[in-house]
Amino acid sequence: DFSAPLTSFDWNPAEPRRIGTSSIDTTCTIWDLERSVVETQLIAHDKEVYDIAWGEAGVFASVSADGSVRIFDLRDKEHSTIVYESPNPDTPLLRLAWNKMDLRYIATILMDSNKVIVLDIRSPAMPVAELQRHRAAVNAVAWAPQAPRHICSAGDDGKALIWELPVAAVAPPVPLDNVDPVLEYAAGAEINQVQWSPAQPDWIGIAFSNKVQLLKV
């Protein structure tokens, strides 16, 4: 059988037998690894799906070339909730990260944008913060596994930036856009991916050129 190319996957931390994958064919697929079967496949977006992230055990979010962040609950597969749409409908959203320490918050990035958009899923449409100190496109974002207000972003400017969201980000009248990073690392080349170790939260991994580097926070 022909399978459309996959763009990303995420392992369900609450139920390790489950993974979710996203694909260019507009679908997200949930796999049961113990039984080696597809549990469910959903038409998630109107265009290619670029990333997927689990929140609670049966809840995941995805982003797409259609410019939306959508949340799905496996208890109600017929419906989804749109929590954000790009200001320009033609601007794809490439990556997202769900804050495992505070499930109210999701971060996402737009194609060719230097911003990290932080969303509160209780207040759809309006970001609670826009982190915009990168000097080129952001490629990856990861929440700290041990601190609910810390997040790391990495981009084409070769920088990995760690941010601490102010408490005011909980319910600002307008998006916070004057936040400065608390730590900065220069890799010397475009950084393509970043991961924050949940087992060793003092360590962050970044990927650039033909290298993977480990950084101690």
URRA-V288928 format. One record per backbone hydrogen bond with DSSP energy under -1.0 kcal/mol. NH is the residue of the N-H (numbers start at 1). CO is the residue of the C=O. If there is no record, write none. Layout:
# URRA-V288928
nh | co
NH | CO
NH | CO
This chain:
# URRA-V288928
nh | co
7 | 22
10 | 20
12 | 18
18 | 15
19 | 31
20 | 10
21 | 29
22 | 8
23 | 27
24 | 5
28 | 42
29 | 21
30 | 40
31 | 19
32 | 37
33 | 17
37 | 32
39 | 30
40 | 30
42 | 28
44 | 26
44 | 42
45 | 26
49 | 23
50 | 63
51 | 63
53 | 61
55 | 59
59 | 56
60 | 72
61 | 53
62 | 70
63 | 51
65 | 48
67 | 64
69 | 84
70 | 62
71 | 81
72 | 60
74 | 58
76 | 73
79 | 76
81 | 71
83 | 69
84 | 69
86 | 67
91 | 88
93 | 64
94 | 109
97 | 107
99 | 105
105 | 102
106 | 119
107 | 97
108 | 117
109 | 95
111 | 92
113 | 110
116 | 131
117 | 108
118 | 129
119 | 106
121 | 104
123 | 120
125 | 83
126 | 124
128 | 118
129 | 118
130 | 176
131 | 116
138 | 113
139 | 154
140 | 154
142 | 152
144 | 150
150 | 147
151 | 163
152 | 142
153 | 161
154 | 140
155 | 159
156 | 137
158 | 155
160 | 185
161 | 153
162 | 183
163 | 151
165 | 149
169 | 166
170 | 167
176 | 128
182 | 162
183 | 162
185 | 160
187 | 158
191 | 155
192 | 207
193 | 207
195 | 205
197 | 203
203 | 200
204 | 215
205 | 195
206 | 213
207 | 193
208 | 211
211 | 208
213 | 206
215 | 204
217 | 202
